[in-house]
Amino acid sequence: MNDPSWPHEFPVLVDGRVDEGLVVLSRSGTIEGRTTGSRLRCRSLGCPGWFIGVRWETGQMMYPCSEGWCYDPSTEMIRITGGGEISARVVSPAPAGLPPLPREKWPTRDELRRGRGWRVQPAGVTVR
């Protein structure tokens, strides 16, 4: 990947997607998500970032921008670092994206495992 705006240490598949099932942690580290494999340029005007698809354990599907997350190649995990708790929305004005749903509205782990991102279990990750 020769695009300077894409995190150079984050691997991209031959077809331009990212691995499905990589763990994503919210800003506080209390909410877990998984990558769905999708990747596309951020649609905010003037933003050099990239969206990745993330299905959160809340059941919400979001496309956090790389301007608000970082990738750790040693753990192969992504952490939201800017914007909202799970949105990583940093270019748009407040509010910083949608907040997480209340816990009582979250799907079960069995329901999550039927969809993209959660159907793949990354190596070394213990499923709660």
C-alpha positions as CSV (number, residue, x, y, z in Angstrom):
1,M,0.0,0.0,0.0
2,N,1.7,3.2,-1.1
3,D,-0.9,5.7,0.1
4,P,0.8,7.8,2.8
5,S,-2.6,8.4,4.5
6,W,-3.1,4.7,5.2
7,P,-1.3,3.5,8.4
8,H,1.7,1.8,6.8
9,E,1.8,-1.0,9.5
10,F,-1.8,-2.0,8.9
11,P,-1.9,-4.8,6.3
12,V,-4.2,-4.5,3.3
13,L,-5.4,-7.6,1.4
14,V,-4.7,-8.0,-2.3
15,D,-8.3,-6.9,-3.1
16,G,-7.9,-3.7,-1.0
17,R,-9.9,-4.9,2.0
18,V,-8.7,-5.5,5.6
19,D,-8.8,-8.7,7.5
20,E,-12.2,-9.6,8.9
21,G,-12.4,-10.2,12.6
22,L,-9.7,-7.9,13.9
23,V,-10.5,-6.7,17.4
24,V,-11.4,-3.0,17.8
25,L,-11.6,-1.4,21.3
26,S,-13.6,1.7,22.1
27,R,-12.0,4.8,23.4
28,S,-12.5,3.7,27.0
29,G,-11.5,0.1,26.2
30,T,-14.8,-1.2,27.6
31,I,-16.6,-2.0,24.3
32,E,-15.3,-4.5,21.8
33,G,-15.9,-4.5,18.0
34,R,-14.6,-6.5,15.1
35,T,-13.6,-5.5,11.6
36,T,-15.9,-6.5,8.8
37,G,-13.2,-6.4,6.1
38,S,-14.5,-3.2,4.4
39,R,-12.2,-0.2,3.8
40,L,-12.9,3.0,1.9
41,R,-11.7,6.6,1.8
42,C,-13.3,8.9,4.4
43,R,-16.1,10.9,2.9
44,S,-15.6,14.0,4.9
45,L,-14.4,16.9,2.8
46,G,-10.7,17.4,3.2
47,C,-10.1,14.4,5.4
48,P,-7.1,12.3,4.4
49,G,-8.4,9.3,6.4
50,W,-9.9,5.9,5.7
51,F,-13.0,4.2,6.9
52,I,-13.0,0.6,8.1
53,G,-16.2,-1.3,8.8
54,V,-16.6,-2.3,12.5
55,R,-19.5,-4.3,14.0
56,W,-19.6,-3.4,17.7
57,E,-20.7,-5.8,20.4
58,T,-23.6,-3.2,20.9
59,G,-24.9,-4.5,17.6
60,Q,-24.1,-1.1,15.9
61,M,-22.3,-1.1,12.5
62,M,-20.0,1.9,12.1
63,Y,-17.2,3.1,9.8
64,P,-14.7,4.8,12.1
65,C,-12.2,7.1,10.3
66,S,-8.4,6.3,10.6
67,E,-8.0,9.9,11.8
68,G,-9.7,8.7,15.1
69,W,-8.1,5.2,15.5
70,C,-4.7,3.6,15.7
71,Y,-3.5,0.1,14.8
72,D,-1.1,-1.8,17.0
73,P,0.8,-4.3,14.8
74,S,2.2,-6.3,17.8
75,T,-1.3,-7.2,19.0
76,E,-3.1,-6.8,15.6
77,M,-5.7,-4.7,17.4
78,I,-7.3,-1.3,16.7
79,R,-8.1,1.3,19.4
80,I,-10.4,4.3,19.0
81,T,-8.4,7.3,20.0
82,G,-10.5,10.3,18.9
83,G,-14.1,11.4,18.4
84,G,-16.9,9.5,20.1
85,E,-16.6,6.3,22.2
86,I,-17.2,4.0,19.2
87,S,-17.5,6.3,16.2
88,A,-13.9,7.9,15.9
89,R,-15.6,10.8,14.3
90,V,-13.2,13.6,14.4
91,V,-13.7,15.8,11.3
92,S,-17.4,16.5,11.8
93,P,-18.6,18.9,14.5
94,A,-20.2,17.7,17.7
95,P,-21.9,15.4,18.5
96,A,-19.0,13.1,17.9
97,G,-21.1,10.4,16.2
98,L,-23.6,8.0,17.6
99,P,-23.1,6.9,21.2
100,P,-23.2,3.2,22.1
101,L,-26.6,1.6,22.7
102,P,-27.6,0.9,26.3
103,R,-26.3,-2.6,27.4
104,E,-29.8,-4.0,27.7
105,K,-30.2,-3.5,23.9
106,W,-27.0,-5.3,22.9
107,P,-27.4,-8.6,21.0
108,T,-26.1,-11.8,22.6
109,R,-22.7,-13.2,21.6
110,D,-24.4,-16.0,19.7
111,E,-26.3,-13.4,17.7
112,L,-23.1,-11.5,17.0
113,R,-21.3,-14.6,15.8
114,R,-23.7,-15.0,12.9
115,G,-22.5,-11.7,11.3
116,R,-19.5,-10.3,9.6
117,G,-16.5,-9.6,11.8
118,W,-17.7,-11.8,14.7
119,R,-18.0,-15.0,12.7
120,V,-14.2,-15.1,12.6
121,Q,-12.3,-15.6,15.8
122,P,-8.9,-13.9,15.8
123,A,-6.0,-16.0,17.1
124,G,-5.2,-15.5,20.8
125,V,-8.6,-13.8,21.6
126,T,-10.8,-15.2,24.3
127,V,-14.4,-14.8,23.5
128,R,-16.5,-13.7,26.6
